[in-house]
Amino acid sequence: QVQLVESGGGLVQAGGSLRLSCAASGRTFSWNAMGWFRQAPGKEREFVGAYTWSGNTYYADFVKGRFAMSRDNAKNTVTLQMNSLKPEDTALYYCAAGSSPYYSGAYYDVREYHYWGQGTQVTVSA
């Protein structure tokens, strides 16, 4: 069983920064992409960013220039550095992993990710 555990959420003022981490544990598996998604109350879960095994990163337009993903292979961890946070960034942030045979390359699609963490809350005050 693969487990993903997010950490680093919290309350921050607008313009501030937070760093989210996602640690993968459990049985050994090879992931094709690690993604971050978020879900605000009453809204659908939406794509934030993805890091593919080949080293490419992709971001939603609304976070470009503000958020950045990185990975630590030795620790099997992916991080999401969030800067210049806005109140509209308030949401529950989820880490997800996509692997064969479920992942086909659509890194922005929630259906591509088979493993999910429990989420970490990010609240940005005005």
Buried (B, 14 or more C-beta within 10 A) or exposed (E): EBEBBBBBBEEBEEEBEBBBBBBBEEEEBEBBBBBBBBBBEEEEBBBBBBBBBEEEBBBBEEBEEBBBBEBEEEEBBBBBBBBEBBEEBBBBBBBBBBBEEEBEEBBBBBEBBBBBBEBBEBBBEE
